[in-house]
Amino acid sequence: MRQIFLLLFLGLTQMAIAQLEDNSIAPNWILTDIDGRNHDLYSYLNRGKTVYLEFSATWSGDSWAYHNNGYLNRLYKEYGPNGTGEVMVIMIEGDLQTSEDEIHGNGQRTYGNWLSNTDYPIIDDHSLTQCRHPQL
């Protein structure tokens, strides 16, 4: 039996790395990225891919720092669809009130352009996090 790991990279309140416990089952989701492409978790997993999720918020300094360290981008380039095809990396901007403009670096609640130097898909959807930004 093959083992499938779903790693969650959290940076909403502090930078942390989490992994589902062995033999647990992640719920499926189908979400649309900011370029209009659908991403189906179970479709990736059924094809034997390891899925890395970067949960971020545009207003979080820790999220910004982790996002810009380049680890996930290098992973995606080498092992993603245009590399060996073994993994999928997806960023999920999880704040209910974040706009796509803020992902592009425009507005008061963003540290910069999250698309800059990011090759993997970005999804602006709070349904997996139920995150709200702090009072600024």
WOQUIHU-V856353 format. One record per backbone hydrogen bond with DSSP energy under -1.0 kcal/mol. CO is the residue of the C=O (numbers start at 1). NH is the residue of the N-H. Records with the same first field share a line. If there is no record, write none. Layout:
CO->NH ; NH
This chain:
6->20
7->53
8->18
9->55
10->16
16->10
18->8
21->24
29->41
31->39
33->36
37->33
39->31
40->44
41->45
42->46
44->49
45->48
50->88
51->7
52->90
53->9
54->92
56->94
57->60
58->111
60->64
61->65
62->66
63->67
64->68
66->69
70->74
71->75
72->76
73->77
74->78
75->79
76->80
78->84
79->87
80->83 ; 85
86->50
88->52
90->54
91->123
92->56
93->125
94->131
95->98
99->103
100->104
101->106
102->105
103->114
115->118
121->91
122->34
123->93
126->129 ; 130
131->96
